[in-house]
């Protein structure tokens, strides 16, 4: 089974455990919305591997959004790494 739709529409209120292929017609600006939309197909009850396809046209805003998402994910990773360092320092300090 295949479901195609916008990231925004597929990130809220749907559980898609019957879908084994998810096709996004766009990308959201927010990494969490993209992750949630992908997670909808990985819900309990899913018995098959899930393949996620994102359609993007060259030389369009699609490329800009993909680059922005990559940068945002990098920032999120860096913040999480700093949080881990702070937690460890606080743990050691007692």
Secondary structure, 3 states (H helix, E strand, C coil): CEEEECHHHHCCCCCCCCCCEEEECCCCCCHHHHHHHHHHHHCCCCCCCCEEEECCCCCCHHHHHHHHHHHHHHHHHHHHHHHHHHHHHHHHHC
